[in-house]
Amino acid sequence: MHYIAEAKRKTNVAEYLLYMWQMEDLLRGLDFDFDSLETRVLSGVDDEDQRRRSAAWFAEIIKAMKTQGLQTSGHLSETYELISELQLLQHTLSTVIGDAEFKKILTRVQPLLAEFRTKTDKIPKSDIETALTAMYGYLSLKLASKKVSEETEEAVKVFGAYLAYLSKAYRDMKSGQLPMNN
């Protein structure tokens, strides 16, 4: 809920984005019905203040999703803004800063991103969105107790390392700790 999202946004932006996508799908699954949300989700929150704040947070998300026409698919504009920031950060790390470790990760993930793009109906626009989409699909399969191939497990590790590195660099950037020369 709101407190989970706040913590994830501060510590790991990729996890935050995946969490927000999960919340969007949760709300769609409940047909944006606030009574169902209260019964099925918010009733499990023991702390009254946390429940009230989470209810307000969900109400804002519902309003934004309806305003942005996201009742059946798509993601909140805020998530796309973060993805754009991460894409710019990727460019900065690989070209401006010349981060050698990130360049190795990027070299390893690029073929997997290209391969994943050929397997999806909706082609994500950026490397970040592609990796997040792959991770979200993987997590959805795991939640549904579906079998995942060894090849997919290996690709997920590479996507995870890529997103983890970017998330750490993003946190460093936001705190003014990103080294500008490597």
Residue frames as a rotation matrix with the C-alpha (Angstrom) as fourth column:
MET 1
0.566 0.824 0.000 0.00
0.824 -0.566 0.000 0.00
0.000 0.000 -1.000 0.00
HIS 2
0.890 -0.185 0.418 1.06
-0.036 -0.940 -0.340 3.62
0.455 0.287 -0.843 0.27
TYR 3
0.660 -0.663 0.352 3.74
-0.615 -0.208 0.761 2.92
-0.431 -0.719 -0.545 2.89
ILE 4
0.351 -0.517 0.781 5.15
0.480 0.815 0.324 0.04
-0.804 0.262 0.534 0.84
ALA 5
0.671 -0.043 0.741 5.21
0.703 -0.280 -0.653 2.20
0.236 0.959 -0.157 -2.29
GLU 6
0.905 -0.333 0.265 6.92
-0.378 -0.915 0.140 5.06
0.196 -0.227 -0.954 -0.43
ALA 7
0.469 -0.757 0.455 9.63
-0.323 0.333 0.886 2.74
-0.822 -0.563 -0.088 0.92
LYS 8
0.336 -0.315 0.887 10.22
0.746 0.665 -0.046 1.10
-0.575 0.677 0.459 -2.47
ARG 9
0.866 0.012 0.500 10.43
0.374 -0.680 -0.631 4.45
0.333 0.733 -0.593 -4.25
LYS 10
0.769 -0.597 0.230 13.17
-0.631 -0.649 0.426 5.58
-0.105 -0.473 -0.875 -1.85
THR 11
0.190 -0.741 0.644 15.19
-0.453 0.516 0.727 2.36
-0.871 -0.430 -0.238 -1.91
ASN 12
-0.713 -0.397 0.578 14.65
0.254 0.622 0.741 0.68
-0.653 0.675 -0.343 -5.31
VAL 13
-0.381 0.577 -0.722 12.90
-0.700 -0.690 -0.182 2.53
-0.603 0.436 0.668 -8.12
ALA 14
-0.699 0.125 -0.704 12.57
-0.523 0.582 0.623 -0.62
0.488 0.804 -0.341 -10.27
GLU 15
-0.812 0.431 -0.392 10.75
0.572 0.721 -0.392 -2.44
0.114 -0.543 -0.832 -7.46
TYR 16
-0.564 0.615 -0.552 8.59
-0.035 -0.685 -0.728 0.64
-0.825 -0.391 0.407 -7.01
LEU 17
-0.506 0.357 -0.785 7.60
-0.858 -0.306 0.413 0.61
-0.092 0.882 0.461 -10.69
LEU 18
-0.764 0.210 -0.610 6.78
-0.032 0.932 0.361 -3.11
0.644 0.296 -0.706 -10.58
TYR 19
-0.773 0.482 -0.412 4.76
0.547 0.179 -0.818 -2.55
-0.321 -0.858 -0.402 -7.40
MET 20
-0.504 0.595 -0.626 2.81
-0.457 -0.799 -0.391 0.28
-0.733 0.089 0.675 -9.01
TRP 21
-0.595 0.284 -0.752 2.06
-0.694 0.292 0.658 -1.88
0.406 0.913 0.023 -12.05
GLN 22
-0.817 0.289 -0.499 0.82
0.425 0.887 -0.180 -4.56
0.391 -0.359 -0.847 -9.66
MET 23
-0.648 0.592 -0.478 -1.44
0.269 -0.410 -0.872 -2.03
-0.712 -0.694 0.107 -7.91
GLU 24
-0.536 0.450 -0.714 -2.82
-0.805 -0.529 0.271 -0.89
-0.256 0.720 0.645 -11.27
ASP 25
-0.632 0.268 -0.727 -3.68
-0.291 0.787 0.544 -4.49
0.718 0.555 -0.420 -12.15
LEU 26
-0.843 0.344 -0.414 -5.16
0.533 0.423 -0.733 -5.04
-0.077 -0.838 -0.540 -8.70
LEU 27
-0.560 0.641 -0.525 -7.49
-0.242 -0.732 -0.637 -2.08
-0.792 -0.230 0.565 -9.16
ARG 28
-0.490 0.374 -0.787 -8.46
-0.845 0.019 0.535 -3.25
0.215 0.927 0.307 -12.65
GLY 29
-0.795 0.124 -0.593 -9.14
0.116 0.992 0.051 -6.73
0.595 -0.028 -0.803 -11.24
LEU 30
-0.655 0.571 -0.495 -11.48
0.611 0.015 -0.792 -5.16
-0.445 -0.821 -0.359 -8.70
ASP 31
-0.066 0.599 0.798 -13.15
0.905 -0.301 0.300 -3.08
0.420 0.742 -0.522 -11.44
PHE 32
-0.712 -0.346 0.611 -12.10
0.125 -0.919 -0.375 0.04
0.691 -0.190 0.697 -9.51
ASP 33
0.412 0.909 -0.061 -14.75
0.123 0.011 0.992 -0.84
0.903 -0.416 -0.107 -6.91
PHE 34
-0.317 -0.602 0.733 -13.72
-0.588 -0.482 -0.649 0.84
0.744 -0.637 -0.201 -3.67
ASP 35
0.489 0.552 0.675 -15.97
-0.872 0.329 0.363 -1.38
-0.022 -0.766 0.643 -1.52
SER 36
0.938 -0.206 -0.278 -14.22
0.131 0.955 -0.266 -4.49
0.320 0.214 0.923 -2.89
LEU 37
0.042 -0.973 0.227 -10.86
0.004 -0.227 -0.974 -2.83
0.999 0.042 -0.005 -2.25
GLU 38
-0.106 -0.023 0.994 -11.81
-0.915 -0.389 -0.107 -2.15
0.390 -0.921 0.020 1.35
THR 39
0.770 0.512 0.381 -13.11
-0.621 0.737 0.266 -5.68
-0.144 -0.442 0.885 1.88
ARG 40
0.938 -0.337 -0.079 -10.36
0.275 0.865 -0.420 -7.60
0.210 0.372 0.904 0.10
VAL 41
0.120 -0.970 0.211 -7.28
0.524 -0.119 -0.843 -5.45
0.843 0.212 0.494 0.66
LEU 42
-0.273 -0.282 0.920 -7.62
-0.382 -0.846 -0.373 -2.68
0.883 -0.453 0.123 3.20
SER 43
0.748 0.613 0.253 -9.38
-0.486 0.246 0.839 -4.81
0.452 -0.751 0.482 5.81
GLY 44
0.668 -0.567 -0.482 -6.05
0.606 0.790 -0.090 -6.61
0.432 -0.232 0.872 6.31
VAL 45
-0.329 -0.764 0.554 -4.34
0.190 -0.629 -0.754 -3.42
0.925 -0.143 0.352 7.50
ASP 46
0.013 0.318 -0.948 -4.48
0.943 0.310 0.117 -3.37
0.331 -0.896 -0.296 11.30
ASP 47
-0.662 -0.352 -0.661 -3.30
0.591 -0.788 -0.173 0.18
-0.460 -0.506 0.730 11.89
GLU 48
0.350 0.936 -0.025 -6.25
0.759 -0.299 -0.579 2.56
-0.549 0.184 -0.815 11.42
ASP 49
0.371 -0.284 -0.884 -4.07
-0.316 -0.934 0.167 5.47
-0.873 0.217 -0.436 10.31
GLN 50
-0.739 -0.673 0.033 -2.27
-0.247 0.316 0.916 3.28
-0.627 0.669 -0.400 7.74
ARG 51
-0.408 0.681 0.608 -5.62
0.813 0.574 -0.099 1.97
-0.417 0.454 -0.788 6.48
ARG 52
0.582 0.646 -0.493 -6.98
0.402 -0.756 -0.516 5.53
-0.707 0.102 -0.700 6.12
ARG 53
0.061 -0.661 -0.748 -3.85
-0.556 -0.645 0.524 6.75
-0.829 0.385 -0.407 4.34
SER 54
-0.834 -0.330 0.443 -3.79
0.106 0.691 0.715 3.69
-0.542 0.643 -0.541 2.07
ALA 55
0.047 0.936 0.350 -7.46
0.839 0.153 -0.522 4.24
-0.542 0.318 -0.778 1.20
ALA 56
0.627 0.131 -0.768 -6.71
-0.107 -0.962 -0.252 7.84
-0.771 0.240 -0.589 0.23
TRP 57
-0.421 -0.872 -0.250 -3.68
-0.500 -0.007 0.866 6.69
-0.756 0.490 -0.433 -1.80
PHE 58
-0.678 0.238 0.695 -5.75
0.563 0.777 0.283 4.10
-0.473 0.583 -0.661 -3.68
ALA 59
0.435 0.887 -0.153 -8.49
0.604 -0.414 -0.681 6.68
-0.668 0.204 -0.716 -4.29
GLU 60
0.281 -0.430 -0.858 -5.91
-0.514 -0.823 0.244 8.97
-0.811 0.372 -0.452 -5.92
ILE 61
-0.785 -0.591 0.186 -4.61
-0.200 0.525 0.827 6.14
-0.586 0.612 -0.531 -8.08
ILE 62
-0.249 0.790 0.560 -8.15
0.803 0.491 -0.337 5.21
-0.541 0.366 -0.757 -9.16
LYS 63
0.629 0.493 -0.601 -8.87
0.165 -0.840 -0.517 8.82
-0.760 0.226 -0.610 -10.07
ALA 64
-0.107 -0.770 -0.629 -5.60
-0.655 -0.422 0.627 9.16
-0.748 0.479 -0.459 -12.01
MET 65
-0.804 -0.201 0.560 -6.14
0.181 0.814 0.552 5.88
-0.567 0.545 -0.618 -13.87
LYS 66
0.139 0.932 0.335 -9.66
0.821 0.080 -0.566 6.86
-0.554 0.353 -0.754 -14.88
THR 67
0.588 0.027 -0.809 -8.54
-0.175 -0.972 -0.159 10.36
-0.790 0.235 -0.566 -15.89
GLN 68
-0.311 -0.844 -0.437 -5.72
-0.727 -0.084 0.681 8.89
-0.612 0.530 -0.588 -17.99
GLY 69
0.457 0.627 -0.631 -7.99
-0.887 0.374 -0.270 6.26
0.067 0.683 0.727 -19.58
LEU 70
-0.562 -0.791 -0.241 -6.18
-0.729 0.612 -0.306 3.30
0.389 0.004 -0.921 -18.05
GLN 71
0.204 0.748 0.632 -9.22
-0.933 0.344 -0.106 1.19
-0.297 -0.568 0.768 -17.16
THR 72
0.972 0.235 0.025 -8.15
-0.215 0.921 -0.326 -1.77
-0.100 0.311 0.945 -19.31
SER 73
0.509 -0.857 0.084 -4.40
0.858 0.497 -0.131 -1.37
0.071 0.139 0.988 -19.85
GLY 74
0.283 -0.528 0.801 -1.44
0.194 -0.786 -0.587 0.97
0.939 0.322 -0.120 -19.67
HIS 75
-0.071 -0.431 -0.899 0.42
0.985 0.113 -0.132 2.60
0.158 -0.895 0.417 -16.83
LEU 76
0.743 0.364 -0.562 0.19
0.543 -0.818 0.188 5.85
-0.391 -0.445 -0.806 -14.94
SER 77
0.786 -0.437 0.438 2.04
0.109 -0.599 -0.793 8.79
0.609 0.671 -0.423 -16.47
GLU 78
0.664 -0.551 0.506 4.11
-0.736 -0.361 0.573 9.05
-0.133 -0.752 -0.645 -13.28
THR 79
0.529 -0.486 0.695 5.58
0.135 0.858 0.496 5.61
-0.838 -0.169 0.519 -13.96
TYR 80
0.674 -0.273 0.686 6.50
0.729 0.096 -0.678 6.61
0.120 0.957 0.264 -17.51
GLU 81
0.805 -0.415 0.424 8.21
-0.395 -0.908 -0.140 9.73
0.443 -0.055 -0.895 -16.18
LEU 82
0.518 -0.620 0.590 10.35
-0.561 0.274 0.781 7.54
-0.646 -0.735 -0.206 -13.92
ILE 83
0.563 -0.286 0.776 11.11
0.588 0.798 -0.133 5.19
-0.581 0.531 0.617 -16.81
SER 84
0.816 -0.253 0.520 12.25
0.304 -0.579 -0.757 8.22
0.493 0.775 -0.395 -18.85
GLU 85
0.683 -0.587 0.435 14.49
-0.730 -0.556 0.397 9.31
0.009 -0.589 -0.808 -15.99
LEU 86
0.446 -0.503 0.740 16.00
-0.112 0.789 0.604 5.83
-0.888 -0.352 0.296 -15.84
GLN 87
0.703 -0.174 0.690 16.53
0.702 0.329 -0.632 5.80
-0.117 0.928 0.353 -19.60
LEU 88
0.786 -0.436 0.437 18.35
-0.234 -0.866 -0.443 9.14
0.572 0.246 -0.783 -19.35
LEU 89
0.547 -0.590 0.594 20.37
-0.706 0.056 0.706 7.78
-0.449 -0.806 -0.386 -16.44
GLN 90
0.618 -0.308 0.723 21.30
0.428 0.903 0.019 4.75
-0.659 0.298 0.691 -18.56
HIS 91
0.765 -0.315 0.562 22.56
0.461 -0.342 -0.819 7.07
0.450 0.885 -0.116 -21.29
THR 92
0.707 -0.487 0.512 24.48
-0.631 -0.762 0.147 9.12
0.319 -0.427 -0.846 -18.73
LEU 93
0.570 -0.479 0.667 26.11
-0.374 0.571 0.730 6.06
-0.731 -0.666 0.146 -17.18
SER 94
0.536 -0.319 0.781 27.11
0.619 0.778 -0.107 4.52
-0.574 0.541 0.615 -20.49
THR 95
0.446 -0.354 0.822 28.24
0.763 -0.330 -0.555 7.60
0.467 0.875 0.123 -22.42
VAL 96
0.662 -0.159 0.732 28.76
-0.260 -0.965 0.025 10.67
0.703 -0.207 -0.681 -20.24
ILE 97
0.623 -0.405 0.669 30.24
-0.716 0.049 0.696 8.95
-0.315 -0.913 -0.260 -17.18
GLY 98
0.140 -0.551 -0.823 31.53
-0.701 0.531 -0.475 5.92
0.699 0.643 -0.312 -19.04
ASP 99
0.195 0.033 0.980 30.76
-0.906 0.388 0.168 3.57
-0.375 -0.921 0.105 -16.15
ALA 100
-0.560 -0.560 -0.611 32.72
-0.771 0.623 0.136 0.42
0.304 0.547 -0.780 -17.07
GLU 101
-0.908 0.251 0.336 30.71
0.005 0.808 -0.589 -1.89
-0.419 -0.533 -0.735 -14.81
PHE 102
0.051 0.984 -0.172 27.42
-0.256 -0.153 -0.954 -0.63
-0.965 0.093 0.244 -16.20
LYS 103
0.024 -0.101 -0.995 28.70
-0.994 -0.108 -0.013 -0.99
-0.106 0.989 -0.103 -19.76
LYS 104
-0.924 -0.360 -0.128 29.39
-0.366 0.930 0.026 -4.69
0.110 0.071 -0.991 -19.05
ILE 105
-0.561 0.795 0.231 25.88
0.181 0.390 -0.903 -5.14
-0.808 -0.465 -0.363 -17.67
LEU 106
0.199 0.644 -0.739 24.41
-0.599 -0.517 -0.612 -3.29
-0.776 0.564 0.283 -20.65
THR 107
-0.420 -0.445 -0.791 26.37
-0.899 0.323 0.295 -5.46
0.124 0.835 -0.536 -23.10
ARG 108
-0.994 0.032 0.101 25.04
0.004 0.965 -0.262 -8.58
-0.106 -0.260 -0.960 -21.38
VAL 109
-0.363 0.932 -0.017 21.41
0.212 0.064 -0.975 -7.41
-0.907 -0.358 -0.220 -21.24
GLN 110
-0.365 0.225 -0.903 21.08
-0.744 -0.653 0.138 -5.95
-0.559 0.723 0.406 -24.78
PRO 111
-0.846 0.066 -0.530 20.66
-0.371 0.641 0.672 -9.30
0.384 0.764 -0.518 -26.61
LEU 112
-0.764 0.595 -0.249 18.08
0.632 0.611 -0.476 -10.42
-0.131 -0.521 -0.843 -24.05
LEU 113
-0.336 0.635 -0.696 16.15
-0.091 -0.757 -0.647 -7.17
-0.937 -0.154 0.312 -24.45
ALA 114
-0.545 0.073 -0.836 16.17
-0.829 -0.200 0.523 -7.62
-0.129 0.977 0.169 -28.24
GLU 115
-0.911 0.189 -0.366 15.02
0.078 0.951 0.299 -11.23
0.405 0.244 -0.881 -27.92
PHE 116
-0.619 0.715 -0.326 12.25
0.554 0.103 -0.826 -10.33
-0.558 -0.692 -0.459 -25.48
ARG 117
-0.413 0.450 -0.792 11.00
-0.525 -0.828 -0.197 -7.60
-0.744 0.335 0.578 -27.81
THR 118
-0.727 0.115 -0.677 10.53
-0.610 0.344 0.714 -10.21
0.315 0.932 -0.180 -30.56
LYS 119
-0.813 0.373 -0.447 8.36
0.440 0.897 -0.052 -12.31
0.381 -0.239 -0.893 -28.22
THR 120
-0.597 0.600 -0.532 5.94
0.398 -0.354 -0.846 -9.64
-0.696 -0.717 -0.028 -27.03
ASP 121
0.115 0.757 0.643 2.77
0.993 -0.073 -0.091 -8.40
-0.022 0.649 -0.760 -28.68
LYS 122
0.976 0.173 0.136 3.22
0.166 -0.984 0.061 -4.86
0.144 -0.037 -0.989 -27.42
ILE 123
0.169 -0.985 0.036 6.76
0.800 0.116 -0.588 -3.75
0.575 0.128 0.808 -28.04
PRO 124
0.624 0.001 -0.782 7.95
0.631 -0.590 0.503 -1.62
-0.461 -0.807 -0.368 -25.14
LYS 125
0.958 -0.125 0.259 9.54
0.081 -0.747 -0.660 1.64
0.276 0.653 -0.705 -26.18
SER 126
0.368 -0.857 0.361 12.70
-0.841 -0.472 -0.265 1.64
0.398 -0.206 -0.894 -24.07
ASP 127
-0.385 -0.611 -0.692 15.21
-0.142 0.780 -0.610 -0.77
0.912 -0.136 -0.387 -22.61
ILE 128
-0.911 0.032 0.410 13.93
-0.411 -0.084 -0.908 0.01
0.006 -0.996 0.090 -19.12
GLU 129
0.001 0.997 0.079 10.29
-0.959 0.023 -0.283 -0.64
-0.284 -0.075 0.956 -20.01
THR 130
0.274 0.027 -0.961 11.28
-0.589 0.795 -0.146 -3.85
0.760 0.606 0.234 -21.80
ALA 131
-0.700 -0.615 -0.363 13.20
-0.066 0.562 -0.825 -5.15
0.711 -0.553 -0.434 -18.78
LEU 132
-0.756 0.486 0.437 10.40
-0.588 -0.212 -0.781 -4.16
-0.287 -0.848 0.446 -16.41
THR 133
0.242 0.875 -0.419 7.82
-0.967 0.253 -0.030 -5.84
0.079 0.412 0.908 -18.64
ALA 134
-0.041 -0.349 -0.936 9.89
-0.292 0.900 -0.323 -9.02
0.955 0.261 -0.139 -18.69
MET 135
-0.939 -0.343 0.009 10.28
-0.089 0.217 -0.972 -8.96
0.332 -0.914 -0.234 -14.91
TYR 136
-0.426 0.858 0.287 6.57
-0.847 -0.267 -0.459 -8.28
-0.318 -0.439 0.841 -14.41
GLY 137
0.335 0.521 -0.785 5.67
-0.788 0.611 0.069 -11.19
0.516 0.595 0.616 -16.67
TYR 138
-0.428 -0.599 -0.677 8.06
-0.064 0.767 -0.638 -13.45
0.901 -0.230 -0.367 -14.78
LEU 139
-0.949 0.080 0.306 6.65
-0.314 -0.128 -0.941 -12.40
-0.037 -0.989 0.147 -11.41
SER 140
-0.042 0.996 -0.079 3.11
-0.992 -0.051 -0.114 -12.95
-0.118 0.074 0.990 -12.68
LEU 141
0.191 0.037 -0.981 4.02
-0.465 0.884 -0.057 -16.47
0.865 0.467 0.186 -13.82
LYS 142
-0.771 -0.553 -0.317 5.61
0.038 0.457 -0.888 -17.24
0.636 -0.697 -0.332 -10.46
LEU 143
-0.710 0.579 0.401 2.55
-0.660 -0.350 -0.665 -15.93
-0.245 -0.736 0.631 -8.57
ALA 144
0.343 0.872 -0.350 0.36
-0.938 0.334 -0.089 -18.19
0.039 0.359 0.933 -10.71
SER 145
0.129 -0.417 0.899 2.70
-0.449 0.784 0.429 -21.13
-0.884 -0.459 -0.086 -9.93
LYS 146
0.963 0.153 -0.223 3.49
-0.260 0.298 -0.918 -21.56
-0.074 0.942 0.327 -13.63
LYS 147
0.485 -0.816 0.315 6.56
0.673 0.578 0.461 -23.43
-0.558 -0.012 0.830 -14.80
VAL 148
0.825 -0.340 -0.451 9.39
-0.483 -0.838 -0.252 -21.18
-0.293 0.426 -0.856 -15.99
SER 149
0.848 -0.524 -0.084 12.19
0.331 0.645 -0.688 -22.46
0.414 0.556 0.721 -18.22
GLU 150
0.338 -0.836 -0.431 15.85
0.806 0.021 0.591 -22.40
-0.485 -0.548 0.682 -17.17
GLU 151
-0.413 -0.461 0.785 16.52
0.846 -0.514 0.143 -19.99
0.337 0.723 0.603 -20.04
THR 152
0.375 0.646 0.665 13.93
0.254 -0.761 0.597 -17.60
0.892 -0.054 -0.449 -18.65
GLU 153
0.872 -0.097 -0.479 15.34
0.480 -0.019 0.877 -17.92
-0.095 -0.995 0.030 -15.13
GLU 154
-0.118 -0.993 -0.004 18.80
0.933 -0.112 0.343 -16.98
-0.341 0.037 0.939 -16.45
ALA 155
-0.321 0.064 0.945 17.42
0.614 -0.746 0.259 -14.03
0.721 0.663 0.200 -18.43
VAL 156
0.742 0.661 0.114 15.58
0.300 -0.478 0.825 -12.80
0.600 -0.578 -0.553 -15.35
LYS 157
0.484 -0.657 -0.578 18.85
0.766 -0.002 0.643 -12.79
-0.423 -0.754 0.502 -13.40
VAL 158
-0.553 -0.697 0.455 20.43
0.832 -0.485 0.269 -10.57
0.033 0.528 0.849 -16.08
PHE 159
0.025 0.652 0.758 17.39
0.377 -0.708 0.597 -8.27
0.926 0.271 -0.263 -16.19
GLY 160
0.835 0.316 -0.450 17.46
0.505 -0.115 0.856 -8.13
0.219 -0.942 -0.256 -12.39
ALA 161
0.005 -0.925 -0.381 21.15
0.900 -0.162 0.404 -7.17
-0.435 -0.345 0.832 -12.28
TYR 162
-0.564 -0.141 0.814 20.53
0.667 -0.659 0.348 -4.48
0.487 0.739 0.466 -14.90
LEU 163
0.343 0.807 0.481 17.56
0.238 -0.570 0.786 -2.99
0.908 -0.155 -0.388 -13.05
ALA 164
0.722 -0.139 -0.677 19.31
0.688 0.049 0.724 -3.28
-0.068 -0.989 0.131 -9.67
TYR 165
-0.381 -0.924 -0.018 22.34
0.906 -0.377 0.193 -1.37
-0.185 0.057 0.981 -10.96
LEU 166
-0.463 0.284 0.839 20.14
0.379 -0.792 0.478 1.34
0.801 0.540 0.259 -12.44
SER 167
0.642 0.760 -0.101 18.09
0.381 -0.203 0.902 1.55
0.665 -0.618 -0.419 -9.23
LYS 168
0.358 -0.603 -0.713 21.22
0.869 -0.066 0.491 2.00
-0.343 -0.795 0.500 -7.12
ALA 169
-0.682 -0.623 0.383 22.56
0.728 -0.630 0.271 4.62
0.073 0.463 0.883 -9.53
TYR 170
-0.030 0.776 0.630 19.16
0.360 -0.580 0.731 6.36
0.932 0.249 -0.262 -9.44
ARG 171
0.790 0.279 -0.546 19.22
0.588 -0.095 0.803 6.44
0.172 -0.956 -0.239 -5.63
ASP 172
-0.114 -0.926 -0.360 22.80
0.893 -0.255 0.371 7.76
-0.435 -0.279 0.856 -5.75
MET 173
-0.594 -0.057 0.803 21.79
0.607 -0.686 0.400 10.39
0.528 0.725 0.443 -8.30
LYS 174
0.395 0.870 0.295 18.85
0.363 -0.443 0.820 11.56
0.844 -0.217 -0.491 -6.22
SER 175
0.828 -0.125 -0.547 21.06
0.534 -0.123 0.836 11.86
-0.172 -0.984 -0.035 -3.12
GLY 176
0.852 -0.516 -0.083 23.83
-0.515 -0.803 -0.299 13.67
0.088 0.298 -0.951 -5.01
GLN 177
0.318 -0.735 0.599 26.20
-0.463 0.431 0.775 10.72
-0.828 -0.523 -0.204 -4.60
LEU 178
0.879 0.018 0.476 26.49
0.366 0.613 -0.700 9.64
-0.304 0.790 0.532 -8.25
PRO 179
-0.053 -0.965 -0.256 30.16
0.256 -0.261 0.931 9.82
-0.965 -0.017 0.261 -9.25
MET 180
0.778 0.421 -0.466 30.47
-0.249 -0.474 -0.845 11.86
-0.577 0.773 -0.264 -12.42
ASN 181
0.304 -0.670 -0.677 33.72
-0.867 0.100 -0.488 10.26
0.395 0.736 -0.550 -13.59
ASN 182
0.929 0.083 0.360 34.75
-0.227 0.898 0.377 6.62
-0.292 -0.432 0.853 -13.42
